[in-house]
């Protein structure tokens, strides 16, 4: 399901979404991506009911890159759009497709 989710994100957002982490050697239930030009926290604020987190901190209105992404060499302007999605054993294709549609609506509003 993780790979299906990544494929759907790539199809929908193209170069506006980047994979954080190794393309093959990663957890089977986790997908960490960056939405280019966006702020992960703002995306999550509109994405209720989805198991996701940014992993970054916001202090005094400033978004800081997570230490993990920083150590991986992810640029700050890319990493600030990071969202880490968690999938369960019961996650379905329909649920993933629904999240991709909701993300499409959120990002269209964000410009």
N, C-alpha and C positions, 0 to 999 in steps of 0.2 A: 504494500500500500504506500509505503514511503516513496518508492520509485515512481509509482503512478502519480502521486501528489506532485513530485518534482517535475515530471513530464508535463502535467497539466499547467503548472505555473510557467514553465518555459514556453509552452504553446501560447498561453494567454498574454504573457508580459515580455517575452523575448529578452532583449538586452537590458530591460528595466528590472530584472531579477537575477541575482547572482547567488551561487551556492557557496556557503561558508563551510570549509572543511574538505576532507578528502572525498573524491567522487565515488570511491568504492569502499574503502575501509572506514566505516562509520556505523553507528548504532542503527539497527533495523527499525526502530520505532521513533526516531528523532530526525527532523529535517530543519536545518538552520539555514535561512536564506536572508539576503539583504535586498530590500526594495530601494533601488537607486533613486536618490533625490527625495526620499521620504524619511520620516522619523518613526521608528518601530513603535514607540509608545503611543503615538497618535493613531496608528493603524489599529493597535490592540484596543484602544479606547472605544472603537467603533465595532469591534469584533467580539461581541459578548457570546458566551457559551462555547468558546473554542479553547482547547487546552494549548495555550501558547504563552510565551514570555519574551521579553526583550533581552534580559540578562544584563542590560546596561543600567546605569544610575542617572537620575535626574536631580541635580542640585541647583537651587536658585535659578530655575528656568533654563539651565544649561544641560544638554544631553552629553554624557560621557561614554566613550567606547568601553565595552566590557574588557576586563583584563585578558580574557581568553582570546578574543578577537584581536586585541592589540598584540599579544604575543605571537599570533599567527601571521602578523604583518598586514592585516586588513586595514586599509586606509580609513581614517576617521569619517570622511564624507560618505563612504560606502557603509561602514559598520553602524552608523547611527540609524540606518534603516533596517537593522537586523531584527528578525523574529525567529524564535525557535518553537517549532510545532512539535507536539508529542502525539503519537498515534497509539491506540490500544489494539489489542487482539481482535476486538469487535468492530473496529473502524471499517466502514464500508466505502466503496467507490462513490456511492451517492452522497455520502457525507463530505467526502473530499471535493467532489464536483461542486457541491453547495458552497463550501468555504471558498473555492476559487471564484465562484460567481459573486459572493459577498465581497471578496477582496477587489474584484474588478469594479464593483460599485463604489467602494471606499476610495480606491485610487483615482477613479474618474472624478469624484468630488474634490479630491485633494489637488487635482490639476497636474 
